[in-house]
Amino acid sequence: MKNATRRALWLGIVALLGLSWSMAAVAAEPRVELLWPGGAPGAKGEAEGDKPTLTIYLPPQDKATGAAVVICPGGGYGALAMDHEGHQIGQWLNSFGVAGFIVKYRHRNSGAGYGHPAPIQDAQRAIRTVRSRAKEWDVDPNRIGILGFSAGGHLASSAATHFNESFYDARDAIDRVSCRPDFAVLVYPVISFMEPFTHVGSRKNLLGAEPDASLVEKMSNEKQVTPQTPPTFLIHTWEDRGVPAENSISFYLALRKASVPAEMHIFLKGPHGFGLGQKLDGASTWPTLCEKWMQESGFLKKQAQE
């Protein structure tokens, strides 16, 4: 009888623990919100891909630094690598107290199909949304960065260089908030749409098969850097053949010419699209280097307690 009682008690404890762990897992799930509750500008349909979203990863309150990063997954403007260039990045940022906001932006193969300017519209709206709701999410509105991989890196660099240009008409109070990121992190980014270093697939998906030369130059972001471009951290590898390192190098040189603080790391080994690079010897250090750069640049400094 005693054994039966003990077994029942033990099973009850296990059930309670299982329930608490389950509740914790549910609580840790990120929230997803529509970027444009009333419909995105230029929306072509009502399918899921016609409705860009923001996936919200907030760090524990006792760990939060007040910094935030809008995340742009890559995918050649024809898909989105939402796991290793999205959700994993939000979790990594949370690990050192930074809020992460993944933009599920429109692209060539989403919904009814989208090219320029839909992706930059979504990126600008995402930055404005985070800044306008900074108090709600315990974020410092002056420490909101943008991070992008591959074509998402092109989108992030577009947000960092075209913030003085609005690509859509303001619809509400959110759209009247600044869309300038306070810093940028670009990981094996597409930067230039000019030959010979462009990623042709990304350019075609964004601008079309035969884009106007002036638009190609406008969206070649190494040509759009000014002293107002935010501080930038760049990562690439020598081995990258999909998007050559010259993309990062050209952007870094433009930043340097404009006297914009920047740090760049070009690792020897690593294919295109490695995300956090956990399986790579050299490039696996980039997340640690990035966190250090953010710390040294003052972006992780906690807000003073009031």
Buried (B, 14 or more C-beta within 10 A) or exposed (E): EEEEEEEEEEEEEEEEEEEEEEEEEEEEEBEEEEBBEEEBBEBBEEEEBBBBBBBBBBBEEEEBBBBBBBBBBBBBBBBBBBEBBBBBBBBBBBEBBBBBBBBBBBBBBBBEBBBBBBBBBBBBBBBBBBBBBBEEBBBBBEBBBBBBBBBBBBBBBBBBBBBEEBBBEEEEEBBEBBBBBBBBBBBBBBBBBBEEBBBEBBBBBBBEEEBEEEBBBBBBBBBBBEEEBBBBBBBBBEBBEBBBBBBBBBBBBBBEEEEBEBBBBBBEBBEBBBBBBEEBEBBBBBBEBBBBBBBEBEBBBEBEEE
